[in-house]
Amino acid sequence: MNLSNIKEPKDIQSLSIKELNELAKDIRSFLISSVSKTGGHLASNLGIVELTLALHYVFQSPTDKIFFDVGHQCYTHKILTGRANGFAHLRQYNGISGFQKRCESKHDVWEAGHSSTALSAGLGMAIARDLNKENYHIIPVVGDGAMSSGMSLEALNQIGSEQRNMIIIFNDNNMSISKNVGALNSEFSRLRASKAYTGIKSGMRKSLETSNVGNTIISGLKSIKDTLKNVVIDGGIFEEFHIDYIGPIDGHNIAELIRVLHVAKEHDGPIVIHVITQKGKGYAPCEMDREGIWHGIGPFDITTGKPKHAVATGYESWSSCISSHLLYLAKKNKDIVAITPAMIQGSALNNFFAKYPDRSFDCGIAEEHAATFAAGLAINQKRPFLSIYSSFLQRAYDQINHDICRMDLPVVIGVDRAGLVGEDGPTHHGVFDIGLLTPLPNLILAQPKDAHEAQMLLNTAFKQEHPFVIRYPRGTTQKASPTDEIIEIGSWEMINEDDHTQAYILTYGEDFNSLKEKVLSNHLPYAIVNCRFFKPLDEKMLTHIAKSEAKLFTVEGDMLSHGLSSCILEYLNDHNLQKKIRRFGISDKYIGQGSNRQLRKEIAIDVESILNEIEKELRDA
């Protein structure tokens, strides 16, 4: 079937089971081919093809609300809702998103880039539906990693209490990004090991028997491989929440999925359908992945599975830069421990976890718990390093404030993926953490310009006794040999200042390197300042700059509001230093997807735009 001919889910609803299975093969081939060119979330989407086909075969989207927890596994959903042609520009600038996007299609009824929101949203939709006296189905699809999150458990608690009609698809592949952990995962393993196929609770059976449709469904269910048992089963944790349960079901058998979904449509109250799927199904490198390498990937060669754009010789990812030096420090300090909320692979902590398994802790998708857990370790003389993505850090803000900073505990937090992150778009841009963190007492906040400075900041962080946050971007940096040097806390670095300086450009991170290169190569009369500490500021240097005759500019790859320039303006005001600042950064809006180069050009924070504006302002002065 030509995928471009699918405009609405109804276009597949007349197909036979055989035709649906053929369509599943076509979709898998299409996904592998498309993602190999654009990059994206491949393994999770390959694992959910048949399930998505069955959902759109049985339910009537968009009247019935089908949505996916996190949303990165919505590629088949996008194909079935008329967007196959858009995959040529998947996750590209002005192209279709890699997540569900409400502005993109009427079939995208919810959007998220963070885990564990779907159950809360689904319950809200269900209650609104009932208050409006409407009649349709709400079907959140939630993975096993997301199901063990605190937010999902909070939602399950109220779902069981409210008893609203909801069909919860528990998509169980024993992986989130990497392998799942914890007691709840063990509980899910027990459910997986129950009968291969399980049937309908007796109460549900009685309700179905009151209608001809119900009797037809029950009759049909008896034929599912002759193994479906019409018995009451142990629904494990779900029944503890008073939510009915069917499962486990083979998530790659379309006929079985369709039959069970028809049962769920007739059920009164919330019900969980436990579906077993294989992440990465249909592409061998994905199927064999147990570390999460194929969760989110760049363009790759289909035959070899190797990335098309390898890391340049002599360079490494910022995540690897931080984690390798952490390993170097841990060899000398047995009190250093590493913590991650389900991001071992993404945060490049694989080697640390392998070398020091008793000092490594994957908390699962539970950022709040991870932060307070780190505080508990610190209060008993351990030196925790918490690695967390900037966009996920937002979820642990109260814990960082209340449990770490308020007690002034020496937790070192590595804020990964800080700044713009490119094709993942607005849900993942790490541009808010500076504004969130700078108001917190006791906290030190810094960002390195290169690997050597990153190492020095880590050394400094573990030699002091306060909360210390080091943020670093997505992408790569040139490798550096290990060092034991430290940096004076709050100190900045200035280059190219002389008696003829016409402007001071205050910036941080990789922007310092880019501006420095351009200014020096063009012999421009500008001093460049590496403001590697956001908190505390280098007050001595800032006062010196404020008292000069040269103009002052700030360049920020993050939100202007409560960012570096905001901190500087507060300091100047409070110390009666009259100095106007021209600020370059992200204004009060969310930034879309695209390469960082495209996005920076769009919001005029690329080097060329900045220097042109500075030259213009100096000329017009």
Beta strands, then each sheet from edge to edge (+ up, - down):
strand 1: 65-68
strand 2: 138-143
strand 3: 166-172
strand 4: 244-250
strand 5: 270-276
strand 6: 315-317
strand 7: 336-340
strand 8: 360-362
strand 9: 383-389
strand 10: 412-416
strand 11: 444-446
strand 12: 468-471
strand 13: 476-478
strand 14: 493-495
strand 15: 503-507
strand 16: 526-530
strand 17: 533-535
strand 18: 551-559
strand 19: 581-586
sheet 1: 1+ 2+ 3+ 5+ 4+
sheet 2: 6+ 13-
sheet 3: 8+ 7+ 9+ 10+ 12+ 11+ 17-
sheet 4: 14+ 16- 15- 18- 19-
end
